């Protein structure tokens, strides 16, 4: 009799549905996260033909002023804006493999910063991803504004 009673109790408790657990991220250290984001300045490239980077730069510069809870929306907008540039026709002097590959690295970092699911210290991890994205943008701008090699070097025998 006891065995049947305990088996039925086990069956009742085992078959009941538990309450769904809500996953909440701990937002710890948002001031530290904001300072990490603000520590990397965004380089401004020279406008070239049809490529106007001003909206993209404004979105990147505003990331340290936006609260953590709303930053995801801005990152999604930044990602979409950056993706539109990859589909546009680039001027001939910018349509080189090194420059395009640097832009692809920036685009990948933008995707990671906007889509990544962060663990316990979400604000700080997101800030590090944003700082990495800003650094890859700065590398892209430095490649874009690099001077062309001199014609003397191109004409030198090899």
VEXDREN-2710 file (C-alpha; in Angstrom, 1 decimal):
% VEXDREN-2710
k/r/px/py/pz
1/UNK/0.0/0.0/0.0
2/UNK/2.8/2.4/0.9
3/UNK/4.6/1.6/-2.4
4/UNK/1.4/2.5/-4.4
5/UNK/1.0/5.7/-2.4
6/UNK/4.6/6.8/-3.0
7/UNK/4.5/5.8/-6.6
8/UNK/1.3/7.8/-7.2
9/UNK/2.8/10.9/-5.4
10/UNK/5.9/10.6/-7.5
11/UNK/3.8/10.3/-10.6
12/UNK/1.7/13.4/-9.7
13/UNK/4.8/15.6/-8.8
14/UNK/6.7/14.3/-11.8
15/UNK/3.9/15.0/-14.3
16/UNK/3.0/18.5/-13.1
17/UNK/4.3/21.4/-15.2
18/UNK/6.8/23.7/-13.6
19/UNK/6.4/27.4/-14.0
20/UNK/8.4/28.8/-16.9
21/UNK/11.5/30.5/-15.8
22/UNK/12.1/34.0/-17.1
23/UNK/15.6/34.6/-18.1
24/UNK/16.8/38.0/-17.0
25/UNK/20.2/39.4/-17.6
26/UNK/22.0/41.1/-14.8
27/UNK/22.8/44.6/-15.7
28/UNK/25.9/45.2/-13.7
29/UNK/28.3/48.1/-14.1
30/UNK/26.7/50.2/-16.7
31/UNK/28.9/53.1/-15.8
32/UNK/32.0/51.0/-16.5
33/UNK/30.4/49.8/-19.8
34/UNK/29.7/53.3/-20.8
35/UNK/33.3/54.3/-20.1
36/UNK/34.5/51.3/-22.2
37/UNK/32.4/52.4/-25.1
38/UNK/33.5/56.1/-24.8
39/UNK/37.2/55.1/-24.6
40/UNK/37.3/54.4/-28.3
41/UNK/36.8/57.5/-30.6
42/UNK/35.3/57.0/-34.0
43/UNK/37.4/58.1/-36.9
44/UNK/35.7/60.2/-39.6
45/UNK/36.6/59.3/-43.2
46/UNK/36.5/61.8/-46.1
47/UNK/33.2/61.5/-48.0
48/UNK/33.7/59.7/-51.3
49/UNK/31.3/60.1/-54.2
50/UNK/28.0/58.4/-53.3
51/UNK/29.3/57.0/-49.9
52/UNK/28.1/59.2/-47.1
53/UNK/29.2/57.7/-43.8
54/UNK/27.6/60.5/-41.6
55/UNK/24.6/58.4/-40.4
56/UNK/26.8/55.5/-39.5
57/UNK/29.3/57.6/-37.6
58/UNK/26.5/59.4/-35.7
59/UNK/25.1/56.1/-34.7
60/UNK/28.5/54.8/-33.5
61/UNK/29.2/58.0/-31.6
62/UNK/25.8/57.9/-29.8
63/UNK/26.3/54.5/-28.4
64/UNK/28.0/55.7/-25.2
65/UNK/25.1/58.1/-24.5
66/UNK/22.3/55.5/-24.9
67/UNK/21.3/53.4/-21.9
68/UNK/22.0/49.7/-22.0
69/UNK/18.4/48.7/-22.3
70/UNK/17.9/50.8/-25.5
71/UNK/21.3/50.2/-27.0
72/UNK/20.2/47.0/-28.8
73/UNK/17.8/49.0/-31.0
74/UNK/20.6/51.4/-32.0
75/UNK/22.9/48.5/-32.8
76/UNK/20.3/46.9/-35.0
77/UNK/19.9/50.2/-36.9
78/UNK/23.7/50.6/-37.2
79/UNK/24.0/47.0/-38.5
80/UNK/21.3/47.7/-41.2
81/UNK/22.9/50.9/-42.2
82/UNK/26.3/49.3/-42.5
83/UNK/24.9/46.5/-44.6
84/UNK/23.4/48.9/-47.1
85/UNK/26.9/50.3/-47.8
86/UNK/28.2/46.8/-48.6
87/UNK/25.7/46.6/-51.4
88/UNK/26.3/50.0/-52.9
89/UNK/28.7/50.7/-55.7
90/UNK/32.0/51.9/-54.3
91/UNK/34.4/54.3/-56.0
92/UNK/37.2/52.6/-57.9
93/UNK/39.9/53.8/-55.4
94/UNK/38.0/52.2/-52.5
95/UNK/36.9/49.1/-54.3
96/UNK/40.1/47.2/-53.5
97/UNK/40.4/43.9/-51.7
98/UNK/42.2/45.2/-48.6
99/UNK/39.7/48.0/-48.0
100/UNK/36.6/45.8/-48.7
101/UNK/38.0/43.1/-46.4
102/UNK/38.5/45.7/-43.6
103/UNK/34.9/46.8/-44.1
104/UNK/33.7/43.2/-43.9
105/UNK/35.6/42.8/-40.6
106/UNK/33.8/46.0/-39.3
107/UNK/30.5/44.6/-40.6
108/UNK/31.1/41.3/-38.8
109/UNK/31.9/43.1/-35.5
110/UNK/28.7/45.1/-35.9
111/UNK/26.7/41.9/-36.3
112/UNK/28.4/40.4/-33.2
113/UNK/27.7/43.5/-31.1
114/UNK/24.1/43.6/-32.1
115/UNK/23.2/39.9/-32.2
116/UNK/25.3/38.3/-29.5
117/UNK/23.6/37.0/-26.4
118/UNK/25.6/38.0/-23.4
119/UNK/25.9/36.2/-20.1
120/UNK/25.9/37.5/-16.5
121/UNK/27.7/40.8/-17.2
122/UNK/25.8/41.7/-20.3
123/UNK/26.5/45.5/-20.2
124/UNK/30.3/45.1/-19.9
125/UNK/30.4/42.3/-22.6
126/UNK/28.3/44.4/-25.0
127/UNK/30.6/47.4/-24.3
128/UNK/33.6/45.3/-25.2
129/UNK/32.0/44.2/-28.4
130/UNK/31.1/47.8/-29.3
131/UNK/34.6/48.9/-28.6
132/UNK/36.0/46.2/-30.8
133/UNK/33.5/47.3/-33.5
134/UNK/34.7/50.9/-33.2
135/UNK/38.3/49.8/-33.5
136/UNK/37.6/47.8/-36.6
137/UNK/35.9/50.9/-38.1
138/UNK/39.0/53.0/-37.3
139/UNK/41.2/50.4/-39.0
140/UNK/38.9/50.5/-42.0
141/UNK/39.1/54.3/-42.1
142/UNK/42.9/54.2/-41.8
143/UNK/43.1/51.8/-44.8
144/UNK/40.7/54.0/-46.7
145/UNK/42.6/57.2/-46.2
146/UNK/46.1/55.7/-46.7
147/UNK/48.0/57.5/-49.3
148/UNK/48.5/55.8/-52.7
149/UNK/52.0/54.5/-53.4
150/UNK/54.2/56.9/-55.3
151/UNK/54.5/56.4/-59.0
152/UNK/58.3/56.3/-58.6
153/UNK/58.0/53.1/-56.6
154/UNK/55.6/51.6/-59.1
155/UNK/58.0/52.3/-62.0
156/UNK/61.0/50.9/-60.3
157/UNK/62.3/47.6/-61.7
158/UNK/61.5/44.5/-59.7
END
